[in-house]
């Protein structure tokens, strides 16, 4: 019993099939001729008001564009200003500052690590070059000697 009473008191808007049922319902048989005429007059008045409001809005938008043109404001300038303001607003947030600080610190550590690795690799190559020079004297000296000895034999 209470559930039925609650169903009658629902304040939720109609959805789905309920909307279709209301839209397709024919209330014209319930209304008197006088009520129908009043509703038609109200409908015409609302449509006229909507048309007037659209015209006023259109005129105000044109006026807005004229003022912006006089001030030298165009779409590109507005986009630049909006972007600059948004970028500034984002940079002033605590989250951005913390992230920037963390990434900056991580970048410094990564730079130092790469520098150390580069130095170690360079040193290792230098050591290898030196040890190769000691182990293997330049081959071009032997090549010249062999050529010289070849010509002597002939």
VMD Tcl script that builds the backbone (N, CA, C; Angstrom):
set m [mol new atoms 462]
animate dup $m
set s [atomselect $m all]
$s set {name element resname resid chain x y z} {
  {N N UNK 1 A 0.822 -1.193 0.000}
  {CA C UNK 1 A 0.000 0.000 0.000}
  {C C UNK 1 A 0.869 1.262 0.000}
  {N N UNK 2 A 1.868 1.237 0.835}
  {CA C UNK 2 A 2.762 2.390 0.928}
  {C C UNK 2 A 3.553 2.562 -0.368}
  {N N UNK 3 A 3.940 1.457 -1.013}
  {CA C UNK 3 A 4.675 1.527 -2.275}
  {C C UNK 3 A 3.831 2.170 -3.360}
  {N N UNK 4 A 2.524 1.884 -3.376}
  {CA C UNK 4 A 1.646 2.497 -4.366}
  {C C UNK 4 A 1.529 3.990 -4.122}
  {N N UNK 5 A 1.410 4.381 -2.894}
  {CA C UNK 5 A 1.289 5.795 -2.565}
  {C C UNK 5 A 2.580 6.523 -2.934}
  {N N UNK 6 A 3.707 5.861 -2.682}
  {CA C UNK 6 A 4.986 6.484 -3.007}
  {C C UNK 6 A 5.117 6.648 -4.522}
  {N N UNK 7 A 4.637 5.701 -5.299}
  {CA C UNK 7 A 4.690 5.788 -6.750}
  {C C UNK 7 A 3.922 6.981 -7.269}
  {N N UNK 8 A 2.861 7.344 -6.620}
  {CA C UNK 8 A 2.078 8.495 -7.034}
  {C C UNK 8 A 2.771 9.812 -6.710}
  {N N UNK 9 A 3.681 9.775 -5.746}
  {CA C UNK 9 A 4.344 11.000 -5.303}
  {C C UNK 9 A 5.739 11.176 -5.894}
  {N N UNK 10 A 6.144 10.348 -6.845}
  {CA C UNK 10 A 7.487 10.431 -7.403}
  {C C UNK 10 A 7.727 11.799 -8.041}
  {N N UNK 11 A 8.927 12.295 -7.818}
  {CA C UNK 11 A 9.294 13.605 -8.383}
  {C C UNK 11 A 10.317 13.458 -9.498}
  {N N UNK 12 A 10.714 12.228 -9.832}
  {CA C UNK 12 A 11.667 11.990 -10.909}
  {C C UNK 12 A 11.045 12.356 -12.254}
  {N N UNK 13 A 11.851 12.898 -13.182}
  {CA C UNK 13 A 11.315 13.189 -14.517}
  {C C UNK 13 A 11.024 11.889 -15.260}
  {N N UNK 14 A 10.141 11.977 -16.241}
  {CA C UNK 14 A 9.784 10.808 -17.021}
  {C C UNK 14 A 10.934 10.432 -17.938}
  {N N UNK 15 A 11.128 9.122 -18.131}
  {CA C UNK 15 A 12.215 8.664 -18.991}
  {C C UNK 15 A 11.724 7.546 -19.893}
  {N N UNK 16 A 12.342 7.465 -21.062}
  {CA C UNK 16 A 12.132 6.333 -21.950}
  {C C UNK 16 A 10.718 6.202 -22.448}
  {N N UNK 17 A 10.152 5.016 -22.239}
  {CA C UNK 17 A 8.816 4.718 -22.759}
  {C C UNK 17 A 7.747 5.604 -22.128}
  {N N UNK 18 A 7.986 6.032 -20.886}
  {CA C UNK 18 A 7.003 6.891 -20.227}
  {C C UNK 18 A 6.878 8.224 -20.971}
  {N N UNK 19 A 8.036 8.775 -21.421}
  {CA C UNK 19 A 7.994 10.024 -22.181}
  {C C UNK 19 A 7.224 9.838 -23.481}
  {N N UNK 20 A 7.489 8.718 -24.143}
  {CA C UNK 20 A 6.795 8.437 -25.397}
  {C C UNK 20 A 5.295 8.321 -25.179}
  {N N UNK 21 A 4.922 7.695 -24.070}
  {CA C UNK 21 A 3.501 7.518 -23.783}
  {C C UNK 21 A 2.836 8.877 -23.554}
  {N N UNK 22 A 3.523 9.760 -22.835}
  {CA C UNK 22 A 2.958 11.084 -22.576}
  {C C UNK 22 A 2.886 11.882 -23.870}
  {N N UNK 23 A 3.930 11.787 -24.701}
  {CA C UNK 23 A 3.966 12.539 -25.949}
  {C C UNK 23 A 2.886 12.071 -26.921}
  {N N UNK 24 A 2.605 10.785 -26.911}
  {CA C UNK 24 A 1.613 10.268 -27.850}
  {C C UNK 24 A 0.185 10.336 -27.295}
  {N N UNK 25 A 0.043 10.693 -26.032}
  {CA C UNK 25 A -1.297 10.785 -25.451}
  {C C UNK 25 A -2.035 11.974 -26.063}
  {N N UNK 26 A -3.302 11.814 -26.267}
  {CA C UNK 26 A -4.126 12.857 -26.869}
  {C C UNK 26 A -4.954 13.509 -25.762}
  {N N UNK 27 A -4.489 14.704 -25.322}
  {CA C UNK 27 A -5.192 15.420 -24.259}
  {C C UNK 27 A -6.261 16.350 -24.823}
  {N N UNK 28 A -6.341 16.430 -26.128}
  {CA C UNK 28 A -7.286 17.370 -26.729}
  {C C UNK 28 A -8.735 17.026 -26.393}
  {N N UNK 29 A -9.008 15.763 -26.156}
  {CA C UNK 29 A -10.386 15.397 -25.813}
  {C C UNK 29 A -10.728 15.807 -24.388}
  {N N UNK 30 A -9.698 15.959 -23.546}
  {CA C UNK 30 A -9.941 16.342 -22.152}
  {C C UNK 30 A -10.141 17.845 -22.028}
  {N N UNK 31 A -9.466 18.617 -22.901}
  {CA C UNK 31 A -9.508 20.073 -22.798}
  {C C UNK 31 A -10.751 20.644 -23.466}
  {N N UNK 32 A -11.216 21.713 -22.883}
  {CA C UNK 32 A -12.351 22.412 -23.497}
  {C C UNK 32 A -11.827 23.278 -24.638}
  {N N UNK 33 A -12.719 23.750 -25.470}
  {CA C UNK 33 A -12.327 24.592 -26.606}
  {C C UNK 33 A -11.641 25.872 -26.130}
  {N N UNK 34 A -12.134 26.421 -25.033}
  {CA C UNK 34 A -11.559 27.653 -24.483}
  {C C UNK 34 A -10.119 27.413 -24.022}
  {N N UNK 35 A -9.866 26.269 -23.349}
  {CA C UNK 35 A -8.510 25.943 -22.883}
  {C C UNK 35 A -7.572 25.708 -24.070}
  {N N UNK 36 A -8.093 25.065 -25.115}
  {CA C UNK 36 A -7.292 24.827 -26.318}
  {C C UNK 36 A -6.864 26.153 -26.942}
  {N N UNK 37 A -7.771 27.109 -27.023}
  {CA C UNK 37 A -7.459 28.410 -27.606}
  {C C UNK 37 A -6.421 29.150 -26.767}
  {N N UNK 38 A -6.554 29.064 -25.444}
  {CA C UNK 38 A -5.588 29.716 -24.558}
  {C C UNK 38 A -4.194 29.107 -24.744}
  {N N UNK 39 A -4.139 27.771 -24.819}
  {CA C UNK 39 A -2.851 27.100 -25.005}
  {C C UNK 39 A -2.235 27.435 -26.361}
  {N N UNK 40 A -3.053 27.519 -27.401}
  {CA C UNK 40 A -2.543 27.888 -28.722}
  {C C UNK 40 A -1.987 29.302 -28.701}
  {N N UNK 41 A -2.694 30.222 -28.026}
  {CA C UNK 41 A -2.226 31.602 -27.925}
  {C C UNK 41 A -0.907 31.662 -27.143}
  {N N UNK 42 A -0.829 30.891 -26.074}
  {CA C UNK 42 A 0.400 30.846 -25.278}
  {C C UNK 42 A 1.549 30.259 -26.109}
  {N N UNK 43 A 1.270 29.253 -26.902}
  {CA C UNK 43 A 2.272 28.641 -27.764}
  {C C UNK 43 A 2.821 29.653 -28.774}
  {N N UNK 44 A 1.934 30.404 -29.397}
  {CA C UNK 44 A 2.347 31.422 -30.366}
  {C C UNK 44 A 3.192 32.485 -29.670}
  {N N UNK 45 A 2.775 32.893 -28.472}
  {CA C UNK 45 A 3.501 33.909 -27.722}
  {C C UNK 45 A 4.906 33.399 -27.368}
  {N N UNK 46 A 5.033 32.156 -26.905}
  {CA C UNK 46 A 6.344 31.586 -26.562}
  {C C UNK 46 A 7.249 31.495 -27.787}
  {N N UNK 47 A 6.693 31.094 -28.923}
  {CA C UNK 47 A 7.483 31.018 -30.145}
  {C C UNK 47 A 7.974 32.396 -30.560}
  {N N UNK 48 A 7.126 33.411 -30.412}
  {CA C UNK 48 A 7.535 34.790 -30.726}
  {C C UNK 48 A 8.641 35.264 -29.790}
  {N N UNK 49 A 8.512 34.960 -28.496}
  {CA C UNK 49 A 9.530 35.358 -27.528}
  {C C UNK 49 A 10.863 34.677 -27.841}
  {N N UNK 50 A 10.820 33.393 -28.200}
  {CA C UNK 50 A 12.046 32.665 -28.539}
  {C C UNK 50 A 12.698 33.282 -29.765}
  {N N UNK 51 A 11.915 33.623 -30.770}
  {CA C UNK 51 A 12.447 34.267 -31.977}
  {C C UNK 51 A 13.091 35.603 -31.630}
  {N N UNK 52 A 12.408 36.391 -30.794}
  {CA C UNK 52 A 12.948 37.689 -30.379}
  {C C UNK 52 A 14.256 37.514 -29.618}
  {N N UNK 53 A 14.292 36.552 -28.698}
  {CA C UNK 53 A 15.517 36.319 -27.926}
  {C C UNK 53 A 16.675 35.888 -28.837}
  {N N UNK 54 A 16.392 35.089 -29.837}
  {CA C UNK 54 A 17.443 34.678 -30.780}
  {C C UNK 54 A 17.964 35.890 -31.543}
  {N N UNK 55 A 17.074 36.783 -31.951}
  {CA C UNK 55 A 17.487 37.982 -32.679}
  {C C UNK 55 A 18.338 38.885 -31.797}
  {N N UNK 56 A 17.923 39.054 -30.542}
  {CA C UNK 56 A 18.675 39.894 -29.606}
  {C C UNK 56 A 20.054 39.289 -29.361}
  {N N UNK 57 A 20.111 37.970 -29.180}
  {CA C UNK 57 A 21.389 37.304 -28.962}
  {C C UNK 57 A 22.299 37.475 -30.173}
  {N N UNK 58 A 21.765 37.321 -31.352}
  {CA C UNK 58 A 22.541 37.479 -32.577}
  {C C UNK 58 A 23.089 38.901 -32.687}
  {N N UNK 59 A 22.265 39.881 -32.383}
  {CA C UNK 59 A 22.700 41.286 -32.436}
  {C C UNK 59 A 23.807 41.541 -31.416}
  {N N UNK 60 A 23.681 40.986 -30.234}
  {CA C UNK 60 A 24.704 41.180 -29.192}
  {C C UNK 60 A 26.016 40.498 -29.592}
  {N N UNK 61 A 25.923 39.340 -30.234}
  {CA C UNK 61 A 27.138 38.662 -30.687}
  {C C UNK 61 A 27.845 39.484 -31.760}
  {N N UNK 62 A 27.078 40.076 -32.689}
  {CA C UNK 62 A 27.681 40.933 -33.713}
  {C C UNK 62 A 28.358 42.141 -33.068}
  {N N UNK 63 A 27.691 42.739 -32.079}
  {CA C UNK 63 A 28.247 43.892 -31.379}
  {C C UNK 63 A 29.539 43.504 -30.647}
  {N N UNK 64 A 29.546 42.338 -30.053}
  {CA C UNK 64 A 30.735 41.841 -29.366}
  {C C UNK 64 A 31.897 41.708 -30.347}
  {N N UNK 65 A 31.635 41.162 -31.522}
  {CA C UNK 65 A 32.674 40.995 -32.543}
  {C C UNK 65 A 33.205 42.351 -32.985}
  {N N UNK 66 A 32.322 43.326 -33.166}
  {CA C UNK 66 A 32.743 44.667 -33.571}
  {C C UNK 66 A 33.657 45.289 -32.523}
  {N N UNK 67 A 33.285 45.156 -31.259}
  {CA C UNK 67 A 34.100 45.729 -30.180}
  {C C UNK 67 A 35.471 45.057 -30.147}
  {N N UNK 68 A 35.505 43.737 -30.289}
  {CA C UNK 68 A 36.784 43.030 -30.279}
  {C C UNK 68 A 37.658 43.462 -31.455}
  {N N UNK 69 A 37.049 43.677 -32.608}
  {CA C UNK 69 A 37.820 44.125 -33.766}
  {C C UNK 69 A 38.385 45.514 -33.522}
  {N N UNK 70 A 37.600 46.391 -32.931}
  {CA C UNK 70 A 38.083 47.744 -32.631}
  {C C UNK 70 A 39.238 47.710 -31.646}
  {N N UNK 71 A 39.198 46.751 -30.716}
  {CA C UNK 71 A 40.262 46.625 -29.725}
  {C C UNK 71 A 41.456 45.830 -30.256}
  {N N UNK 72 A 41.341 45.338 -31.481}
  {CA C UNK 72 A 42.436 44.575 -32.071}
  {C C UNK 72 A 42.505 43.148 -31.577}
  {N N UNK 73 A 41.434 42.698 -31.013}
  {CA C UNK 73 A 41.394 41.325 -30.520}
  {C C UNK 73 A 40.836 40.428 -31.623}
  {N N UNK 74 A 41.581 39.375 -31.921}
  {CA C UNK 74 A 41.050 38.406 -32.868}
  {C C UNK 74 A 41.144 37.021 -32.238}
  {N N UNK 75 A 40.697 36.033 -32.955}
  {CA C UNK 75 A 40.645 34.681 -32.399}
  {C C UNK 75 A 42.033 34.196 -32.003}
  {N N UNK 76 A 43.029 34.474 -32.842}
  {CA C UNK 76 A 44.380 33.996 -32.547}
  {C C UNK 76 A 44.924 34.643 -31.281}
  {N N UNK 77 A 44.713 35.950 -31.145}
  {CA C UNK 77 A 45.175 36.640 -29.937}
  {C C UNK 77 A 44.478 36.092 -28.699}
  {N N UNK 78 A 43.176 35.834 -28.810}
  {CA C UNK 78 A 42.440 35.288 -27.679}
  {C C UNK 78 A 42.965 33.910 -27.306}
  {N N UNK 79 A 43.233 33.088 -28.319}
  {CA C UNK 79 A 43.761 31.757 -28.035}
  {C C UNK 79 A 45.121 31.850 -27.353}
  {N N UNK 80 A 45.968 32.761 -27.835}
  {CA C UNK 80 A 47.284 32.945 -27.221}
  {C C UNK 80 A 47.145 33.382 -25.762}
  {N N UNK 81 A 46.256 34.355 -25.530}
  {CA C UNK 81 A 46.060 34.847 -24.173}
  {C C UNK 81 A 45.511 33.752 -23.266}
  {N N UNK 82 A 44.531 32.998 -23.767}
  {CA C UNK 82 A 43.962 31.916 -22.973}
  {C C UNK 82 A 45.013 30.852 -22.674}
  {N N UNK 83 A 45.815 30.513 -23.689}
  {CA C UNK 83 A 46.857 29.512 -23.484}
  {C C UNK 83 A 47.886 30.010 -22.470}
  {N N UNK 84 A 48.311 31.257 -22.622}
  {CA C UNK 84 A 49.297 31.814 -21.697}
  {C C UNK 84 A 48.767 31.824 -20.272}
  {N N UNK 85 A 47.530 32.250 -20.122}
  {CA C UNK 85 A 46.933 32.294 -18.788}
  {C C UNK 85 A 46.802 30.888 -18.207}
  {N N UNK 86 A 46.355 29.945 -19.022}
  {CA C UNK 86 A 46.210 28.564 -18.550}
  {C C UNK 86 A 47.560 27.975 -18.174}
  {N N UNK 87 A 48.578 28.243 -18.998}
  {CA C UNK 87 A 49.913 27.739 -18.718}
  {C C UNK 87 A 50.441 28.334 -17.422}
  {N N UNK 88 A 50.237 29.631 -17.236}
  {CA C UNK 88 A 50.674 30.290 -16.001}
  {C C UNK 88 A 49.930 29.712 -14.797}
  {N N UNK 89 A 48.622 29.543 -14.937}
  {CA C UNK 89 A 47.832 28.984 -13.840}
  {C C UNK 89 A 48.314 27.578 -13.481}
  {N N UNK 90 A 48.643 26.787 -14.501}
  {CA C UNK 90 A 49.100 25.427 -14.240}
  {C C UNK 90 A 50.457 25.437 -13.545}
  {N N UNK 91 A 51.334 26.348 -13.972}
  {CA C UNK 91 A 52.668 26.399 -13.379}
  {C C UNK 91 A 52.640 26.841 -11.926}
  {N N UNK 92 A 51.606 27.524 -11.534}
  {CA C UNK 92 A 51.538 27.996 -10.149}
  {C C UNK 92 A 50.883 26.984 -9.216}
  {N N UNK 93 A 50.425 25.860 -9.763}
  {CA C UNK 93 A 49.809 24.850 -8.898}
  {C C UNK 93 A 50.886 24.112 -8.114}
  {N N UNK 94 A 50.516 23.635 -6.962}
  {CA C UNK 94 A 51.445 22.903 -6.107}
  {C C UNK 94 A 51.889 21.606 -6.779}
  {N N UNK 95 A 50.971 20.933 -7.420}
  {CA C UNK 95 A 51.304 19.664 -8.078}
  {C C UNK 95 A 52.362 19.881 -9.158}
  {N N UNK 96 A 52.207 20.940 -9.947}
  {CA C UNK 96 A 53.186 21.216 -11.002}
  {C C UNK 96 A 54.546 21.523 -10.388}
  {N N UNK 97 A 54.553 22.341 -9.344}
  {CA C UNK 97 A 55.825 22.708 -8.715}
  {C C UNK 97 A 56.544 21.473 -8.174}
  {N N UNK 98 A 55.801 20.592 -7.500}
  {CA C UNK 98 A 56.414 19.376 -6.951}
  {C C UNK 98 A 56.929 18.475 -8.079}
  {N N UNK 99 A 56.124 18.316 -9.122}
  {CA C UNK 99 A 56.533 17.473 -10.246}
  {C C UNK 99 A 57.759 18.052 -10.930}
  {N N UNK 100 A 57.748 19.356 -11.153}
  {CA C UNK 100 A 58.883 20.019 -11.795}
  {C C UNK 100 A 60.147 19.842 -10.964}
  {N N UNK 101 A 60.013 20.015 -9.656}
  {CA C UNK 101 A 61.152 19.878 -8.764}
  {C C UNK 101 A 61.694 18.449 -8.790}
  {N N UNK 102 A 60.805 17.467 -8.739}
  {CA C UNK 102 A 61.214 16.059 -8.758}
  {C C UNK 102 A 61.890 15.706 -10.066}
  {N N UNK 103 A 61.285 16.099 -11.189}
  {CA C UNK 103 A 61.869 15.786 -12.495}
  {C C UNK 103 A 63.192 16.516 -12.705}
  {N N UNK 104 A 63.286 17.719 -12.218}
  {CA C UNK 104 A 64.525 18.475 -12.335}
  {C C UNK 104 A 65.645 17.774 -11.564}
  {N N UNK 105 A 65.319 17.337 -10.357}
  {CA C UNK 105 A 66.305 16.625 -9.533}
  {C C UNK 105 A 66.703 15.303 -10.201}
  {N N UNK 106 A 65.723 14.583 -10.732}
  {CA C UNK 106 A 66.006 13.325 -11.429}
  {C C UNK 106 A 66.856 13.582 -12.672}
  {N N UNK 107 A 66.587 14.651 -13.384}
  {CA C UNK 107 A 67.374 14.999 -14.562}
  {C C UNK 107 A 68.820 15.295 -14.208}
  {N N UNK 108 A 69.019 15.997 -13.103}
  {CA C UNK 108 A 70.383 16.301 -12.671}
  {C C UNK 108 A 71.138 15.021 -12.323}
  {N N UNK 109 A 70.455 14.105 -11.638}
  {CA C UNK 109 A 71.096 12.839 -11.277}
  {C C UNK 109 A 71.402 12.015 -12.529}
  {N N UNK 110 A 70.464 11.997 -13.484}
  {CA C UNK 110 A 70.678 11.244 -14.721}
  {C C UNK 110 A 71.842 11.840 -15.505}
  {N N UNK 111 A 71.927 13.159 -15.555}
  {CA C UNK 111 A 73.024 13.819 -16.256}
  {C C UNK 111 A 74.360 13.450 -15.618}
  {N N UNK 112 A 74.392 13.472 -14.307}
  {CA C UNK 112 A 75.630 13.112 -13.605}
  {C C UNK 112 A 75.987 11.654 -13.862}
  {N N UNK 113 A 74.992 10.773 -13.848}
  {CA C UNK 113 A 75.250 9.351 -14.084}
  {C C UNK 113 A 75.774 9.127 -15.499}
  {N N UNK 114 A 75.151 9.758 -16.504}
  {CA C UNK 114 A 75.618 9.605 -17.878}
  {C C UNK 114 A 77.024 10.172 -18.052}
  {N N UNK 115 A 77.279 11.257 -17.377}
  {CA C UNK 115 A 78.617 11.845 -17.452}
  {C C UNK 115 A 79.654 10.880 -16.883}
  {N N UNK 116 A 79.325 10.267 -15.753}
  {CA C UNK 116 A 80.253 9.308 -15.146}
  {C C UNK 116 A 80.459 8.101 -16.050}
  {N N UNK 117 A 79.391 7.608 -16.657}
  {CA C UNK 117 A 79.499 6.468 -17.567}
  {C C UNK 117 A 80.347 6.857 -18.770}
  {N N UNK 118 A 80.093 8.033 -19.327}
  {CA C UNK 118 A 80.879 8.503 -20.471}
  {C C UNK 118 A 82.357 8.626 -20.134}
  {N N UNK 119 A 82.644 9.156 -18.968}
  {CA C UNK 119 A 84.039 9.288 -18.538}
  {C C UNK 119 A 84.676 7.916 -18.379}
  {N N UNK 120 A 83.961 6.993 -17.769}
  {CA C UNK 120 A 84.498 5.641 -17.570}
  {C C UNK 120 A 84.750 4.954 -18.907}
  {N N UNK 121 A 83.836 5.108 -19.857}
  {CA C UNK 121 A 84.013 4.493 -21.177}
  {C C UNK 121 A 85.205 5.111 -21.892}
  {N N UNK 122 A 85.311 6.423 -21.841}
  {CA C UNK 122 A 86.446 7.095 -22.476}
  {C C UNK 122 A 87.761 6.620 -21.879}
  {N N UNK 123 A 87.807 6.507 -20.567}
  {CA C UNK 123 A 89.022 6.041 -19.890}
  {C C UNK 123 A 89.338 4.618 -20.308}
  {N N UNK 124 A 88.334 3.767 -20.385}
  {CA C UNK 124 A 88.540 2.377 -20.775}
  {C C UNK 124 A 89.075 2.287 -22.200}
  {N N UNK 125 A 88.513 3.070 -23.118}
  {CA C UNK 125 A 89.007 3.069 -24.495}
  {C C UNK 125 A 90.453 3.575 -24.549}
  {N N UNK 126 A 90.746 4.590 -23.758}
  {CA C UNK 126 A 92.121 5.100 -23.706}
  {C C UNK 126 A 93.075 4.031 -23.211}
  {N N UNK 127 A 92.681 3.314 -22.167}
  {CA C UNK 127 A 93.511 2.233 -21.642}
  {C C UNK 127 A 93.711 1.143 -22.686}
  {N N UNK 128 A 92.622 0.817 -23.397}
  {CA C UNK 128 A 92.711 -0.230 -24.426}
  {C C UNK 128 A 93.642 0.208 -25.555}
  {N N UNK 129 A 93.568 1.456 -25.974}
  {CA C UNK 129 A 94.414 1.964 -27.043}
  {C C UNK 129 A 95.893 1.886 -26.633}
  {N N UNK 130 A 96.152 2.269 -25.398}
  {CA C UNK 130 A 97.520 2.252 -24.896}
  {C C UNK 130 A 98.047 0.819 -24.844}
  {N N UNK 131 A 97.228 -0.115 -24.337}
  {CA C UNK 131 A 97.684 -1.507 -24.232}
  {C C UNK 131 A 97.852 -2.127 -25.612}
  {N N UNK 132 A 97.045 -1.749 -26.590}
  {CA C UNK 132 A 97.212 -2.260 -27.943}
  {C C UNK 132 A 98.496 -1.741 -28.576}
  {N N UNK 133 A 98.854 -0.510 -28.297}
  {CA C UNK 133 A 100.093 0.055 -28.824}
  {C C UNK 133 A 101.292 -0.698 -28.269}
  {N N UNK 134 A 101.215 -1.076 -27.005}
  {CA C UNK 134 A 102.327 -1.788 -26.393}
  {C C UNK 134 A 102.428 -3.213 -26.933}
  {N N UNK 135 A 101.308 -3.861 -27.094}
  {CA C UNK 135 A 101.302 -5.253 -27.536}
  {C C UNK 135 A 101.587 -5.400 -29.023}
  {N N UNK 136 A 101.091 -4.492 -29.828}
  {CA C UNK 136 A 101.210 -4.590 -31.273}
  {C C UNK 136 A 101.810 -3.312 -31.831}
  {N N UNK 137 A 103.066 -3.333 -32.204}
  {CA C UNK 137 A 103.664 -2.145 -32.808}
  {C C UNK 137 A 103.004 -1.878 -34.160}
  {N N UNK 138 A 103.144 -0.704 -34.687}
  {CA C UNK 138 A 102.481 -0.372 -35.946}
  {C C UNK 138 A 102.859 -1.353 -37.046}
  {N N UNK 139 A 101.864 -1.826 -37.735}
  {CA C UNK 139 A 102.058 -2.832 -38.766}
  {C C UNK 139 A 102.682 -2.255 -40.037}
  {N N UNK 140 A 102.521 -0.972 -40.265}
  {CA C UNK 140 A 103.040 -0.392 -41.501}
  {C C UNK 140 A 104.565 -0.478 -41.567}
  {N N UNK 141 A 105.243 -0.511 -40.419}
  {CA C UNK 141 A 106.700 -0.645 -40.436}
  {C C UNK 141 A 107.089 -2.004 -41.013}
  {N N UNK 142 A 106.358 -3.032 -40.601}
  {CA C UNK 142 A 106.650 -4.372 -41.103}
  {C C UNK 142 A 106.302 -4.494 -42.576}
  {N N UNK 143 A 105.244 -3.843 -42.975}
  {CA C UNK 143 A 104.848 -3.908 -44.376}
  {C C UNK 143 A 105.929 -3.305 -45.262}
  {N N UNK 144 A 106.501 -2.201 -44.834}
  {CA C UNK 144 A 107.577 -1.577 -45.600}
  {C C UNK 144 A 108.796 -2.495 -45.650}
  {N N UNK 145 A 109.117 -3.120 -44.554}
  {CA C UNK 145 A 110.266 -4.013 -44.489}
  {C C UNK 145 A 110.081 -5.186 -45.432}
  {N N UNK 146 A 108.865 -5.758 -45.429}
  {CA C UNK 146 A 108.587 -6.889 -46.295}
  {C C UNK 146 A 108.691 -6.470 -47.751}
  {N N UNK 147 A 108.187 -5.309 -48.108}
  {CA C UNK 147 A 108.271 -4.841 -49.488}
  {C C UNK 147 A 109.741 -4.636 -49.882}
  {N N UNK 148 A 110.478 -4.041 -48.973}
  {CA C UNK 148 A 111.890 -3.799 -49.248}
  {C C UNK 148 A 112.622 -5.118 -49.478}
  {N N UNK 149 A 112.386 -6.085 -48.600}
  {CA C UNK 149 A 113.038 -7.372 -48.737}
  {C C UNK 149 A 112.574 -8.094 -50.006}
  {N N UNK 150 A 111.363 -7.877 -50.437}
  {CA C UNK 150 A 110.842 -8.502 -51.651}
  {C C UNK 150 A 111.596 -7.984 -52.864}
  {N N UNK 151 A 111.854 -6.662 -52.882}
  {CA C UNK 151 A 112.560 -6.087 -54.025}
  {C C UNK 151 A 114.026 -6.525 -54.039}
  {N N UNK 152 A 114.608 -6.781 -52.880}
  {CA C UNK 152 A 115.988 -7.203 -52.827}
  {C C UNK 152 A 116.145 -8.626 -53.389}
  {N N UNK 153 A 115.121 -9.423 -53.176}
  {CA C UNK 153 A 115.202 -10.803 -53.626}
  {C C UNK 153 A 115.149 -10.856 -55.138}
  {N N UNK 154 A 114.452 -10.015 -55.750}
  {CA C UNK 154 A 114.281 -10.054 -57.188}
  {C C UNK 154 A 115.471 -9.555 -57.860}
}
mol reanalyze $m
mol bondsrecalc $m
mol representation Tube
mol addrep $m
